[in-house]
Amino acid sequence: MEMDPRDALFFDLEREHVTQSFVTGYVFFPDEPGDPAPGRDVIVQWLSERVDGLPTLRNRVVRVPFGLAVPRLYPDGEFDIDRHLVFHDVADWDGLRAVVPELIARRMDPAHPLWRIHVAQDVCGVLGRADPATVVMIQFHHAIADGQESVRIARHLFSSVVTPEINIRSALVASVPSRISLTFRALIRVPWVLMRFLVGLRMVGAGKRVVREERARGDYEIAVREPFAAPLNGALGPHRRFDCVVLPFAQVKEVRAALGDVTINDVFLGIVSLGLSRYFGERHVRLPGSLGATVPVSIRGITPAQTSVNQFVACGVDLHTDVSDPIDRLRRIHDSARDSITAVKSPGHMMIFGALASVPGFIFRRSVALIERRRHRRPVTSFHTSVSSVPRGEGDWSLGNATAVGSFGMISLEGIAGVGHTIDTLGETATINITVDPDLFADIGRYRDLLAGAWNEIRSAAAVVGAETGVRQR
């Protein structure tokens, strides 16, 4: 069975120091104080039973030589949960923070399904709690899951009820063809692939015409941002660092309520914006303009049913780092995000996005390499970092006699962005996760502290607004 071409493109985005995998960690504590945490045998049995109910997790990806065709999915005839379940001996949060970047840097074995579950037991200091936690970290290659797909799988793995899943995307054919056979089949289809690509190019042209019509009608506004080089941008090196800021999610909701005309995501974007301003301000770096961020936006439910597991588009948001007042800045970020999200979800832009499925892998890979070389020579961009958010909500997040109280995550940096952010919310805990290339962004610890300070500054300013409008904070 063929992968969806849009998922396959994530293989072509891999580079020497870009693995295209991401990790989400779930933090468990026993339901009753004083109870022992789930033991190793309990964890293995719990996860094994639930993995058995997810047939898509048994699919391995078989890539066609030279990228002549879309990779195919086949059941792993040698599937063994022990190959995917890894236990780590970690004592505390600092030790865990050192392990997570190693997981991102390490490429998974392409001969087997591209996911892993990493477990660390009795880890102290996680999410600011002194008592020992059980941490389960799920790692996916982006070609087999996006953020929302990873949450769907995690909900299944941490459900107190074992429910087998019926998924039509599970591969049915067991035998894997030889490289020669795959190459021969792909060569036969090259004329059809190129014809499909030409049709896709025509779709892009039609989409651009629709976009021009949408803008002429005033359906949305697209602000023109002048690109510039920021200190956090450049060619990515081999090293990564990870850290996070823990926030009470209820307080984030209170800030949103006090301001009234912003979203939860706007609040997080405002924290990142203010944190970056403070970081460069301390280093006496004068930026030539306002920093921008790429923000993934889900398109589930607004397009026809797709076979792709990656159902999102990236929009660009002005972080307004040149605005001094934090509330004014946050509201401007809201306006920029609203306009950008409206634009990328428009019919014209959806036509352009849909054409991605027609781009042959060998053409896409070559194009990405050319763009990368040009950007390394001149690392200017309009969008200098990334901020992605996938809410997990409340619900049944169980592991034996323990319940997840929060989550954190790390991503693979891309392009020339030396800093990336993900936002995790689970229950009453929110985390702003930071991934950096230390060669481009040296002091992640100081940046973490500045983000915490930015949150306090925004919360205090929002309390003043709330007092004026009658919305109180706890």
Disulfide bonds with the S-S distance in Angstrom:
none
